[in-house]
């Protein structure tokens, strides 16, 4: 099986994948987040190939439609369309979407802050009271709608499952000698319990 050394430059993550792997699958394997529905209908999963362009499959129709000639010339490919066909080294630069989303969120917050500052004092107070009432209403609705009994039962089951799993995990890691000792100990304990029960039964019968 031919192997490919792949590196995601922005994330500073490297690894090895098999030839025939799509860039999307390689990214997901190494925990690189890719926004893609694998339809080829958007450019959300576009990546720039810094090294190893010749190792990838030919540009698809979807890539021609979603990526301009200039972007393709700069080495951009759609992760869901580009397949690594030959062994070698591939270096990829993902799109910095996190920064773009952060800037957009900050811009919205700044816009809201400016709008709020321009409101008269009465409207500011009214807006704050309205937000508090909405939050309180959502909290009460959640409390009222919560199926306490069902949640309780689920938690009990999960707790029991967790304890069972923990016991089995501990049992699997015990040395064989300890397992034998525990088995003998349990057997002895069971014998003692049976003998105690017999004594109590005989004592009860003699009293009657």
PASEBA-1860 file (N, C-alpha, C; in nm, 3 decimals):
! residues 208
1> XXXXXXXX> 0.084/-0.120/0.000/0.000/0.000/0.000/0.087/0.125/0.000 ~ 0.062/0.214/-0.093/0.139/0.338/-0.103/0.095/0.434/0.005 ~ 0.192/0.503/0.066/0.162/0.595/0.173/0.198/0.737/0.135 ~ 0.130/0.831/0.199/0.151/0.972/0.172/0.177/1.045/0.303 ~ 0.284/1.122/0.307/0.311/1.208/0.423/0.239/1.340/0.399 ~ 0.144/1.370/0.486/0.065/1.492/0.469/0.081/1.583/0.590 ~ 0.088/1.713/0.563/0.102/1.811/0.671/0.000/1.923/0.651 ~ -0.070/1.957/0.758/-0.161/2.071/0.759/-0.086/2.187/0.824
9> XXXXXXXX> -0.042/2.278/0.738/0.053/2.383/0.779/-0.002/2.472/0.889 ~ -0.126/2.522/0.873/-0.181/2.616/0.970/-0.193/2.553/1.109 ~ -0.237/2.426/1.113/-0.257/2.357/1.240/-0.130/2.292/1.292 ~ -0.025/2.288/1.207/0.102/2.223/1.242/0.078/2.078/1.282 ~ 0.001/2.008/1.199/-0.030/1.867/1.222/0.020/1.786/1.103 ~ 0.092/1.677/1.131/0.145/1.591/1.026/0.103/1.447/1.052 ~ 0.102/1.369/0.945/0.068/1.228/0.959/0.083/1.154/0.828 ~ 0.045/1.030/0.830/0.057/0.945/0.711/-0.080/0.889/0.677
17> XXXXXXXX> -0.116/0.895/0.548/-0.241/0.838/0.499/-0.211/0.752/0.378 ~ -0.306/0.670/0.343/-0.289/0.584/0.226/-0.320/0.660/0.099 ~ -0.250/0.626/-0.007/-0.281/0.683/-0.138/-0.424/0.645/-0.173 ~ -0.499/0.739/-0.228/-0.640/0.716/-0.257/-0.730/0.785/-0.157 ~ -0.669/0.854/-0.058/-0.745/0.925/0.045/-0.779/1.066/-0.001 ~ -0.903/1.107/0.019/-0.942/1.245/-0.011/-0.886/1.340/0.095 ~ -0.861/1.463/0.057/-0.812/1.562/0.151/-0.908/1.578/0.268 ~ -1.037/1.570/0.241/-1.138/1.584/0.346/-1.120/1.474/0.450
25> XXXXXXXX> -1.106/1.350/0.404/-1.092/1.238/0.497/-0.961/1.246/0.574 ~ -0.856/1.293/0.508/-0.728/1.308/0.577/-0.739/1.413/0.688 ~ -0.807/1.523/0.657/-0.824/1.629/0.756/-0.903/1.578/0.877 ~ -1.013/1.509/0.851/-1.096/1.459/0.961/-1.020/1.356/1.045 ~ -0.937/1.279/0.981/-0.862/1.176/1.054/-0.769/1.238/1.157 ~ -0.711/1.353/1.124/-0.614/1.416/1.214/-0.676/1.529/1.295 ~ -0.809/1.536/1.296/-0.876/1.634/1.381/-0.877/1.775/1.328 ~ -0.852/1.791/1.199/-0.857/1.924/1.138/-1.002/1.951/1.096
33> XXXXXXXX> -1.060/2.055/1.151/-1.201/2.083/1.125/-1.221/2.135/0.983 ~ -1.314/2.072/0.912/-1.345/2.112/0.775/-1.495/2.129/0.762 ~ -1.537/2.245/0.716/-1.680/2.270/0.695/-1.716/2.228/0.553 ~ -1.785/2.116/0.543/-1.813/2.062/0.410/-1.929/1.962/0.416 ~ -2.015/1.966/0.314/-2.124/1.870/0.305/-2.094/1.763/0.200 ~ -1.977/1.769/0.141/-1.928/1.671/0.042/-2.016/1.665/-0.082 ~ -2.072/1.779/-0.118/-2.156/1.784/-0.238/-2.084/1.854/-0.353 ~ -1.979/1.929/-0.322/-1.909/2.004/-0.426/-1.984/2.127/-0.472
41> XXXXXXXX> -2.085/2.168/-0.396/-2.168/2.281/-0.436/-2.126/2.412/-0.372 ~ -2.025/2.410/-0.284/-1.972/2.531/-0.221/-1.820/2.523/-0.217 ~ -1.757/2.635/-0.181/-1.611/2.636/-0.169/-1.567/2.637/-0.023 ~ -1.657/2.596/0.067/-1.627/2.602/0.211/-1.507/2.515/0.249 ~ -1.484/2.408/0.176/-1.375/2.318/0.212/-1.250/2.341/0.127 ~ -1.240/2.458/0.067/-1.124/2.488/-0.018/-0.996/2.489/0.064 ~ -0.891/2.429/0.010/-0.759/2.425/0.074/-0.654/2.457/-0.031 ~ -0.549/2.522/0.013/-0.439/2.552/-0.079/-0.330/2.447/-0.065
49> XXXXXXXX> -0.291/2.389/-0.178/-0.188/2.287/-0.177/-0.053/2.355/-0.195 ~ 0.027/2.356/-0.090/0.158/2.422/-0.094/0.264/2.331/-0.154 ~ 0.249/2.202/-0.135/0.347/2.105/-0.184/0.275/1.978/-0.226 ~ 0.314/1.923/-0.341/0.259/1.795/-0.384/0.134/1.805/-0.471 ~ 0.117/1.915/-0.541/-0.002/1.929/-0.627/-0.009/1.817/-0.731 ~ 0.108/1.776/-0.779/0.112/1.674/-0.883/0.069/1.536/-0.833 ~ 0.058/1.519/-0.702/0.019/1.390/-0.647/-0.133/1.374/-0.638 ~ -0.204/1.483/-0.662/-0.350/1.482/-0.647/-0.420/1.450/-0.780
57> XXXXXXXX> -0.544/1.411/-0.768/-0.626/1.380/-0.885/-0.653/1.506/-0.966 ~ -0.699/1.490/-1.088/-0.729/1.604/-1.175/-0.842/1.688/-1.117 ~ -0.843/1.814/-1.154/-0.948/1.905/-1.108/-1.083/1.858/-1.161 ~ -1.183/1.857/-1.075/-1.316/1.809/-1.114/-1.403/1.925/-1.166 ~ -1.516/1.888/-1.219/-1.610/1.987/-1.269/-1.658/2.079/-1.156 ~ -1.682/2.021/-1.041/-1.728/2.099/-0.925/-1.623/2.203/-0.886 ~ -1.496/2.165/-0.892/-1.389/2.259/-0.857/-1.379/2.372/-0.958 ~ -1.401/2.341/-1.083/-1.398/2.445/-1.187/-1.512/2.544/-1.165
65> XXXXXXXX> -1.626/2.492/-1.120/-1.743/2.578/-1.096/-1.727/2.663/-0.970 ~ -1.665/2.608/-0.867/-1.658/2.677/-0.738/-1.531/2.761/-0.720 ~ -1.426/2.727/-0.791/-1.298/2.797/-0.776/-1.262/2.867/-0.905 ~ -1.227/2.993/-0.895/-1.189/3.070/-1.014/-1.057/3.017/-1.069 ~ -1.025/3.056/-1.192/-0.900/3.012/-1.254/-0.780/3.059/-1.174 ~ -0.790/3.178/-1.117/-0.679/3.231/-1.037/-0.659/3.149/-0.909 ~ -0.771/3.111/-0.846/-0.761/3.031/-0.723/-0.702/2.894/-0.754 ~ -0.744/2.835/-0.864/-0.690/2.704/-0.901/-0.541/2.714/-0.935
73> XXXXXXXX> -0.503/2.827/-0.997/-0.363/2.849/-1.031/-0.278/2.860/-0.905 ~ -0.338/2.916/-0.800/-0.267/2.930/-0.671/-0.265/2.801/-0.591 ~ -0.324/2.696/-0.648/-0.316/2.566/-0.583/-0.435/2.531/-0.495 ~ -0.544/2.603/-0.505/-0.661/2.573/-0.423/-0.737/2.454/-0.481 ~ -0.779/2.368/-0.393/-0.861/2.251/-0.429/-0.972/2.236/-0.326 ~ -1.080/2.170/-0.366/-1.187/2.137/-0.273/-1.151/2.006/-0.204 ~ -1.153/2.006/-0.072/-1.111/1.888/0.004/-1.195/1.765/-0.027 ~ -1.323/1.788/-0.060/-1.412/1.675/-0.087/-1.397/1.622/-0.230
81> XXXXXXXX> -1.322/1.691/-0.312/-1.306/1.653/-0.452/-1.165/1.605/-0.485 ~ -1.067/1.658/-0.412/-0.927/1.626/-0.443/-0.882/1.500/-0.370 ~ -0.833/1.405/-0.447/-0.787/1.277/-0.392/-0.637/1.264/-0.412 ~ -0.567/1.218/-0.309/-0.422/1.198/-0.319/-0.399/1.063/-0.386 ~ -0.355/1.064/-0.509/-0.346/0.941/-0.587/-0.207/0.875/-0.584 ~ -0.103/0.955/-0.556/0.033/0.901/-0.559/0.103/0.922/-0.425 ~ 0.200/0.838/-0.399/0.275/0.851/-0.275/0.373/0.967/-0.285 ~ 0.407/1.023/-0.170/0.497/1.137/-0.167/0.465/1.226/-0.048
89> XXXXXXXX> 0.492/1.355/-0.062/0.467/1.451/0.045/0.369/1.557/-0.003 ~ 0.269/1.584/0.082/0.169/1.686/0.051/0.159/1.782/0.170 ~ 0.164/1.910/0.140/0.147/2.012/0.244/0.026/2.098/0.209 ~ -0.062/2.115/0.307/-0.190/2.183/0.284/-0.203/2.303/0.377 ~ -0.260/2.411/0.323/-0.293/2.529/0.403/-0.445/2.544/0.403 ~ -0.505/2.524/0.520/-0.650/2.536/0.531/-0.691/2.682/0.538 ~ -0.820/2.709/0.514/-0.872/2.844/0.520/-0.892/2.885/0.665 ~ -0.856/3.008/0.697/-0.866/3.056/0.834/-1.007/3.109/0.860
97> XXXXXXXX> -1.101/3.014/0.871/-1.241/3.052/0.892/-1.267/3.100/1.034 ~ -1.192/3.046/1.130/-1.215/3.080/1.271/-1.195/3.230/1.292 ~ -1.092/3.286/1.232/-1.063/3.427/1.247/-1.173/3.511/1.184 ~ -1.221/3.468/1.068/-1.326/3.542/1.000/-1.453/3.543/1.083 ~ -1.489/3.429/1.139/-1.609/3.420/1.222/-1.594/3.504/1.348 ~ -1.475/3.505/1.406/-1.450/3.584/1.526/-1.465/3.732/1.497 ~ -1.409/3.776/1.384/-1.419/3.917/1.347/-1.563/3.957/1.322 ~ -1.641/3.868/1.258/-1.782/3.896/1.232/-1.860/3.907/1.361
105> XXXXXXXX> -1.832/3.816/1.457/-1.900/3.819/1.586/-1.867/3.946/1.663 ~ -1.740/3.985/1.660/-1.698/4.106/1.730/-1.761/4.230/1.668 ~ -1.775/4.230/1.536/-1.837/4.343/1.467/-1.983/4.357/1.507 ~ -2.051/4.244/1.518/-2.192/4.247/1.559/-2.207/4.299/1.702 ~ -2.118/4.253/1.791/-2.123/4.299/1.930/-2.098/4.449/1.940 ~ -2.003/4.498/1.859/-1.971/4.640/1.861/-2.089/4.723/1.808 ~ -2.153/4.668/1.704/-2.270/4.737/1.648/-2.383/4.744/1.750 ~ -2.407/4.633/1.823/-2.512/4.631/1.925/-2.478/4.727/2.039
113> XXXXXXXX> -2.349/4.732/2.077/-2.308/4.820/2.186/-2.332/4.966/2.150 ~ -2.299/5.003/2.026/-2.319/5.141/1.983/-2.468/5.177/1.980 ~ -2.549/5.085/1.929/-2.694/5.109/1.925/-2.750/5.125/2.065 ~ -2.702/5.041/2.158/-2.750/5.048/2.296/-2.710/5.180/2.362 ~ -2.587/5.225/2.334/-2.540/5.350/2.394/-2.622/5.471/2.347 ~ -2.673/5.463/2.225/-2.748/5.575/2.170/-2.892/5.580/2.219 ~ -2.938/5.476/2.284/-3.075/5.474/2.335/-3.089/5.568/2.455 ~ -3.209/5.627/2.473/-3.236/5.705/2.594/-3.232/5.613/2.716
121> XXXXXXXX> -3.211/5.672/2.833/-3.198/5.594/2.955/-3.320/5.505/2.978 ~ -3.441/5.560/2.954/-3.564/5.482/2.977/-3.565/5.356/2.890 ~ -3.524/5.370/2.763/-3.527/5.255/2.673/-3.417/5.155/2.709 ~ -3.304/5.206/2.761/-3.199/5.115/2.804/-3.249/5.025/2.917 ~ -3.314/5.088/3.015/-3.367/5.012/3.129/-3.473/4.914/3.082 ~ -3.562/4.960/2.992/-3.668/4.872/2.941/-3.609/4.753/2.867 ~ -3.503/4.776/2.790/-3.439/4.668/2.715/-3.377/4.566/2.809 ~ -3.311/4.614/2.914/-3.248/4.523/3.011/-3.352/4.440/3.084
129> XXXXXXXX> -3.462/4.505/3.124/-3.570/4.433/3.192/-3.630/4.327/3.100 ~ -3.647/4.363/2.973/-3.703/4.268/2.875/-3.613/4.147/2.858 ~ -3.482/4.170/2.850/-3.387/4.060/2.836/-3.389/3.969/2.958 ~ -3.398/4.029/3.077/-3.405/3.949/3.200/-3.531/3.865/3.205 ~ -3.644/3.922/3.161/-3.770/3.848/3.161/-3.765/3.731/3.062 ~ -3.703/3.753/2.947/-3.689/3.646/2.848/-3.604/3.532/2.905 ~ -3.492/3.569/2.969/-3.405/3.468/3.028/-3.476/3.390/3.138 ~ -3.551/3.464/3.223/-3.626/3.399/3.331/-3.733/3.307/3.275
137> XXXXXXXX> -3.804/3.352/3.171/-3.908/3.269/3.109/-3.852/3.142/3.051 ~ -3.735/3.152/2.984/-3.671/3.033/2.925/-3.629/2.935/3.034 ~ -3.579/2.989/3.146/-3.536/2.904/3.257/-3.654/2.830/3.318 ~ -3.766/2.901/3.341/-3.884/2.838/3.399/-3.942/2.732/3.306 ~ -3.945/2.764/3.176/-3.997/2.667/3.079/-3.915/2.540/3.080 ~ -3.783/2.557/3.090/-3.696/2.439/3.091/-3.722/2.354/3.215 ~ -3.738/2.422/3.330/-3.762/2.351/3.455/-3.895/2.276/3.451 ~ -3.999/2.343/3.400/-4.133/2.283/3.396/-4.137/2.166/3.300
145> XXXXXXXX> -4.070/2.181/3.186/-4.077/2.078/3.082/-3.982/1.962/3.106 ~ -3.890/1.976/3.201/-3.792/1.869/3.223/-3.858/1.745/3.281 ~ -3.843/1.631/3.218/-3.899/1.505/3.270/-3.809/1.449/3.379 ~ -3.832/1.496/3.505/-3.742/1.460/3.614/-3.726/1.310/3.631 ~ -3.840/1.239/3.630/-3.834/1.095/3.656/-3.755/1.023/3.548 ~ -3.781/1.062/3.424/-3.710/0.997/3.314/-3.561/1.024/3.324 ~ -3.526/1.150/3.352/-3.385/1.185/3.366/-3.321/1.107/3.480 ~ -3.396/1.097/3.592/-3.343/1.023/3.706/-3.315/0.878/3.673
153> XXXXXXXX> -3.408/0.815/3.601/-3.390/0.675/3.564/-3.271/0.659/3.471 ~ -3.259/0.750/3.375/-3.147/0.743/3.282/-3.015/0.757/3.357 ~ -3.010/0.849/3.452/-2.887/0.869/3.528/-2.854/0.745/3.611 ~ -2.958/0.681/3.668/-2.935/0.559/3.745/-2.876/0.449/3.658 ~ -2.934/0.434/3.538/-2.886/0.331/3.445/-2.742/0.359/3.405 ~ -2.714/0.487/3.374/-2.578/0.523/3.335/-2.479/0.499/3.448 ~ -2.522/0.531/3.570/-2.435/0.510/3.686/-2.404/0.362/3.705 ~ -2.508/0.279/3.693/-2.490/0.134/3.708/-2.400/0.080/3.599
161> XXXXXXXX> -2.421/0.129/3.475/-2.338/0.086/3.363/-2.193/0.126/3.386 ~ -2.174/0.249/3.438/-2.038/0.297/3.465/-1.968/0.212/3.568 ~ -2.040/0.176/3.675/-1.981/0.091/3.779/-1.947/-0.047/3.725 ~ -2.038/-0.101/3.643/-2.013/-0.233/3.584/-1.891/-0.228/3.494 ~ -1.882/-0.123/3.412/-1.769/-0.108/3.322/-1.639/-0.095/3.400 ~ -1.644/-0.019/3.510/-1.526/0.000/3.592/-1.482/-0.132/3.655 ~ -1.581/-0.211/3.703/-1.548/-0.340/3.762/-1.484/-0.433/3.659 ~ -1.542/-0.435/3.539/-1.489/-0.523/3.435/-1.349/-0.480/3.394
169> XXXXXXXX> -1.328/-0.346/3.388/-1.196/-0.295/3.351/-1.092/-0.334/3.455 ~ -1.128/-0.321/3.581/-1.036/-0.359/3.689/-1.008/-0.508/3.685 ~ -1.114/-0.585/3.661/-1.098/-0.731/3.657/-1.002/-0.772/3.545 ~ -1.014/-0.704/3.431/-0.929/-0.738/3.317/-0.783/-0.706/3.341 ~ -0.755/-0.609/3.427/-0.617/-0.569/3.451/-0.554/-0.640/3.571 ~ -0.632/-0.720/3.641/-0.576/-0.791/3.757/-0.485/-0.906/3.712 ~ -0.379/-0.932/3.786/-0.294/-1.048/3.757/-0.374/-1.177/3.774 ~ -0.343/-1.282/3.701/-0.416/-1.409/3.714/-0.413/-1.463/3.856
177> XXXXXXXX> -0.298/-1.442/3.924/-0.288/-1.493/4.061/-0.391/-1.426/4.153 ~ -0.410/-1.299/4.136/-0.505/-1.226/4.218/-0.649/-1.268/4.189 ~ -0.673/-1.297/4.061/-0.808/-1.343/4.024/-0.838/-1.475/4.094 ~ -0.736/-1.564/4.100/-0.754/-1.694/4.167/-0.779/-1.674/4.315 ~ -0.701/-1.583/4.376/-0.719/-1.557/4.519/-0.857/-1.502/4.547 ~ -0.902/-1.413/4.460/-1.034/-1.353/4.481/-1.143/-1.458/4.468 ~ -1.128/-1.547/4.370/-1.227/-1.653/4.350/-1.234/-1.743/4.472 ~ -1.114/-1.782/4.525/-1.110/-1.867/4.645/-1.169/-1.794/4.764
185> XXXXXXXX> -1.140/-1.663/4.772/-1.193/-1.585/4.882/-1.343/-1.575/4.877 ~ -1.397/-1.556/4.758/-1.543/-1.550/4.742/-1.607/-1.682/4.777 ~ -1.539/-1.792/4.736/-1.593/-1.925/4.765/-1.596/-1.949/4.916 ~ -1.487/-1.911/4.984/-1.481/-1.928/5.128/-1.587/-1.844/5.197 ~ -1.605/-1.724/5.148/-1.705/-1.634/5.206/-1.844/-1.692/5.189 ~ -1.871/-1.747/5.070/-2.002/-1.808/5.046/-2.025/-1.928/5.138 ~ -1.920/-2.007/5.160/-1.931/-2.123/5.249/-1.962/-2.079/5.391 ~ -1.892/-1.976/5.439/-1.916/-1.925/5.573/-2.058/-1.872/5.587
193> XXXXXXXX> -2.106/-1.806/5.484/-2.242/-1.752/5.487/-2.344/-1.864/5.496 ~ -2.325/-1.968/5.419/-2.417/-2.081/5.421/-2.418/-2.147/5.559 ~ -2.298/-2.164/5.616/-2.290/-2.227/5.748/-2.359/-2.142/5.854 ~ -2.345/-2.012/5.846/-2.409/-1.922/5.941/-2.560/-1.931/5.929 ~ -2.609/-1.939/5.805/-2.754/-1.951/5.783/-2.807/-2.082/5.841 ~ -2.730/-2.190/5.826/-2.773/-2.319/5.881/-2.781/-2.313/6.034 ~ -2.680/-2.249/6.096/-2.681/-2.235/6.241/-2.804/-2.158/6.289 ~ -2.835/-2.051/6.219/-2.951/-1.970/6.258/-3.080/-2.048/6.242
201> XXXXXXXX> -3.088/-2.131/6.136/-3.207/-2.211/6.113/-3.225/-2.316/6.223 ~ -3.112/-2.382/6.262/-3.120/-2.483/6.366/-3.158/-2.420/6.499 ~ -3.105/-2.302/6.527/-3.137/-2.232/6.651/-3.284/-2.194/6.657 ~ -3.337/-2.150/6.543/-3.477/-2.113/6.534/-3.568/-2.233/6.557 ~ -3.530/-2.349/6.497/-3.610/-2.469/6.512/-3.611/-2.519/6.656 ~ -3.491/-2.508/6.722/-3.484/-2.555/6.861/-3.567/-2.467/6.952 ~ -3.576/-2.338/6.922/-3.659/-2.247/7.004/-3.808/-2.277/6.987 ~ -3.845/-2.320/6.867/-3.985/-2.351/6.842/-4.021/-2.483/6.911
END
